[in-house]
Amino acid sequence: MKIVKVDTELYHVPLAKPVEDAIHGVQREFSLIVVKLTTDDGASGMGYTYSVGQVGGTSIATLVKDNLAPLLIGEDPRRIEHLWQKMWWALHYVGRSGIAVFGISAIDTALWDLKARVAGEPLWRLLGGHNNKVEAYGGGIDFDMTIEQLLQQTQGFLDAGLRAIKIKIGRDSIAEECERIAAVREFLGPDKKLMVDVNMKWSVEKALRAVRAFEPYDLYWIEEPTIPDDIEGHRRIESEGPIPVASGENLHSIYEFRTMIADAGISFPDADISNLGGVTALMKVAHLAEAYNRNLTTHGIQEMHVSCLAGIPNASLLEIHAFRVDEFLIHPLQIKDGYAYASDRIGHGVEIDWEKIAKHRIPMNS
């Protein structure tokens, strides 16, 4: 079996409505970079990555088309570790993160889809088959919302079958954040999980003051309380504060996760196959976390991540993110009573209506 064709496509997908967080400001769309693999015997696999707005989308797609796709032609797609290393070292000198690992991520996910399809298995079973249902949470990008709007959003998450919620914080005023968190906690009641996400906005000292102020609200975790590069800062917030720390969506290699987990001791590693190096890298982080007795959560692209978390024994919560392709999915992700269910279709089971999404496709130079 040999790869004979690698198609790369770029889309600019508008969000249902603009969203805002403490760092990235107002976001109205995201770039979706799709890779489709075809073999000489007709097997196929599909994967994708994404970026915020239009930033990096064209660069990632061009890198895949010009630099990575030629490395795959003629190769056996079942040798995923070999192909991952081939791509990693081909790009290593120009970047071990950034657009390089985003490109690898899209291809690696397509390789795993193809491998599961050839095996005739759903991906979650191929990855370990631990449990096909994963507890999920609604991840609001709601920094600009009033408290009334926050509560309306929370009710929407509950109506959609979710039982855990995350809201964005990161303001200068900790008192104002307390008011918003208290309102959502009172609305949810004491039994449902509530998380907050700072999006790296605060210093370590401010984050420590905040988590002490947040203690009465029984937060399940505080996410990215400071910049991901400050390992010692994460260790202090995790060990000196009363609230567990989640972090990882801005870590782009298994080596960065190793350091964050081992040195900072974060409670919830937060991985993303779209920017870490695909399914291959996420599974290595999952096993690394297991060795440190940590449960893994995921960031975004829930329709793909549900299969990864369903495969492992140390799954934490699956984020239901606001950047969604739900509108274009032939089989939407199933959520019931707080749990998302991995697809039993072969491969990752994510099928996009290509005709429906075609209006958002961006032509690429040949």
N, C-alpha and C positions, 0 to 999 in steps of 0.2 A: 504493500500500500504506500503510495507516494502522493505528496501534495502537488497538485498541478496548477492551482489557481488561488490567488489571494486577492479578494476584492476589498477595497477600503472606501468607506462612505462617510461623509460629514453632514450633520444636520444641526441647525439652530432651532431648538425647540422652545417655544414660548411657554412661560408658566401660566397657570390658570389665572393668577393674579400676582402682582409684585410682592416680594417678601423682603425682609430686612433683618440683619443681625448686627452685633456690635462692631464687627471688623470690616465686613465686606460691603456694607451699605445696602442700598436698594438693588435687588436682583430681579430682572424681568425675563430672563431666558437662560438656557444652558446649551453648551455644545455637546453633541453626542457623536462619538467617533466609533463607527461600526466596522468590524472585521468579519468577513465571511470566507471560510476555507472550503476548498473542494479537492477531493482526491481522484486518482485515476480510475477508481472503481465506483465513483459516484457518491461516496460518503461526504458529509458536510458538517460543519460546525460554525457557530456564530458567537461572537463576544463583543462587548463594547466597554468603553470608558467614557467619562464626561468631564467637562471643565465648567467653571462658573462663568456665565455670560459667554462672550465670544473669545475670551482670553485663552490663547494656547490651542484652541480647537484646530485651526488650520495647520499649525506647526506639528501637532501630534499626528494628524492624519497624513501629512506630508512625510514625516519621519517613518511612519509605518509603511507607506507606499514605496518610498525611495530606498530606505535603508534596511527595514526588517523583512518585508515581503520577499525580496530576492534570496534571503538566507533560508527561507522555508521551502522554496521550490525544489522538488525532488527528494525531500526528506520524508521519513516515516513519521506521521503525526502522532503515533502512539508513544514515541520516545520523547515524552514531554520534558523530563529533566534534562536530557541532552539539548533539546531545542531552547529551553529556558537559559541554560548556561551559554549557548551559542549567541543568543540575543544579548544577554547581559554583558558578555565580554566584548561583543562588537560595539556596544555603546559606552562601555565603561569609561573611556578616556574623556568623552564629552559630557558625561553626567550619569551619576548613579541614582538620581532621583528626577524630579521635574518631568518634562515631557518624555524623557527616555523611558522611565518606568511606567508612565501612563500608556505608552505604546505597547510595551511588553505585556501589560495587564490585559489589554483588549485581545491580543493574540492568544495569550495563555488561556483565557476564559473560553475562547473559541476552540482551542485544542482539547480542553476538558469536555466541552459539549460534544465534540466529534468522538472522543474516546468513549464516552458514555453511550452515545448513539450506536457506535460499532459494537459495543458490548451488549446492547439491547437492554440497558439498565437506566433508571432515573439517576441523576447525578448524586442525590443525597444518599442513595444506597451504595454507589461506587465509592463515595468518600467515607464510608464507615457505617452508614445506616443506623445511627443510634436511635433517633426518634423523629418521626416526620412532622411533629408539631413543635413550634418554637414560640415562646412567649414574646409578644411584640409590644411596641409602644409608639405613640404618636409623637413625632418630633416636630414641633412647631418652629417655624422661622417667623417669629412674632414680636421682634424687638420693638416695632413701632405701634403695636396694638395697645388700645386702652384696656383697663381691667375688664370692662364689660365685654370687649371683643375677645379678650383672652378666655373668658368664661364661655362665650359662645363657641369658640374654637374647641375648648375642652369638651363641651357637650357634643360637638360634631364627632370628635374622636370616640367618645363613649358610644354614640349612635352607630358608629362604624364597627363596633365590636371590640374596641381596644379597652384595656383596663389599666394602662400605665401611660404617663404623659411626661413630656419634657418641654420646658419653656426656655426662651433665650433671656439672658441677663447680661450685665456688663456695664451698667450705668455708673456715673460718678457717685451717686447717692446710694449707699447701702440701705438706708432707711426706706427709700422708694422701692428698692428691690424686695425688701422684707414685706412691704405692703402688697406687692403683686404676688409674691409667693404665698403669703398667708391667705389671700383671696382664693387662689387656685386650690390650696390645701383644704380650705373649708368647703369648697365646692365638691372636691373629690371625696372627702371623708377620710378617715384614718387608715383604711385598709388597702387603698390603691397606691401604687408606686408613683412618686413624683421626683423628677430629676431637673436639674438646671444646667445650662450650657453658657459658658462665658466667652467662647470663641477666642480665647487667648488674650483677652482685653486687659487683664489686671496684672499688677505686680504681685510678687509673692506675699509681701506684707499686707497688701490690700485684700488679697484672696483669703489670707488667714483671718483678718478682721471680719470679713464677710461670712466665712463658714461658721465662725463662732456665733455671729448674729443669727444665722439660719438654723441653728441647732433645734429650736422648738418646732420646726416644720417637718421633721422626720424625712429629710431628703435621702433618696436611695443612692444618688451620686451627684457630684459636681464635676462637670466635663470641661476639659481644657481651661483650667482656671488661670493658666499663664502660658507663656510661649513654650512650644514643644522642645526647644533647644535647651531649656533650663531644667536639666535632670535633677539637680540638687534642690531647685525650687519645688518641683513636684514632690520630691521626697519629704520636704518640710511640710507641705500642705497636707499630704497623706498622713504623715506620722504625728504632726502637732495639732491638726484640726480634728473635729468630731465627725466629718462627713467623708465617706470613701471617694476616691478620685478615679475618673475615667479619662483616658487620653489615648490618642493614636491615629486619628484620621489625617494628621499631618506628618506621620512617620512613613517613610517610603522604602524601608528595607527591613529584613528580618534582624539585621544587626542593630538598627535603631530600636526595634522592639525589645531585643535582648537587653540592651542597656536600660531602657525605661522600666522594664519589669524587674530586672535584677537589682538595679541601683536605686530606683525611685520607689519600688514596691507598690505601684499603683494597683488598685483593687480590680479595675475593669479595663484590660487592654481593649482598644476600640479599632478594629481593622477594617480595611476597605479594599476589595479585590480590584477596584478600578484605579487605584493609585499606589498599590503595594507590590504589584507584580503578578496579579491574577490569583487564581485558585491555588496554584502551587505555593506561592508565598504565604497566603492566608492560612493554609493548612499547617505550614511549619510554625507560624506564630501561634496557632491554636494549640499545637502539641507543646510548644515552649511554655505557653501559659498554663497548660495542664500540669507540667512539671513543677511549676511554682504555685500550684493549687489555686489558680485564678480562672475565672470564667470569662469567656470571650464575648464581647458585644460587637456589633457591626454598624457601619456608617453608610447610609444611603443604599441605592439600587437593591431594595428589599426583595424584588422578584428574583434576583440572582443569589443574594446572601442567604435566603431561607434554606437553600439546598446545602450550603456550607455549614450553617449552624445545626441543621438536622443531622448532619453526618457525624458530629463529634459529641463526646459525653460531657464536655464542660462549656455548654452553650449558655450564655446569658441572654439579654434581651436583643431582639431584632428591631432596628429602627425603621419606622415607616416615615420616610423622608418626604419633604415637600417637592424636591426635584423628581418628578415622576414621569414614566412613560405609560402610565395606566391607560390613558386615552387610546393608545395604539396597540395594547396587548389583546391578542385574540382570546387568551385565557387569563383573566385578572387573578391576582393573588387572593387566595381564600383566607379570610380572617373571621374567627368566631370565638366568642367568649374569652377574648384576650390572647388568642393564639393564631399564628399564621401557619399554614400547612404547605409543606414542600410538595412540588408536583410529582405525580407518579408517571408522567409521560417520559419517554426516553430522552436522555440528554438533560440539560438544565430545565427544559420544559417551557422556556420563555419563547413565545412566538409573536413576532411583531407583524402588524398589518402594514406591509411595505407600501401598498397603494395609498393607504390613509396618511402615512407619515411623509409621503413623497413630496408634498407641497413645501416641506421645511428643508429639503435636501439642498445643499450648497455645492455647485459645480466645482470640481477640482481640476487643476491643470494636468493635462496628460503628459 
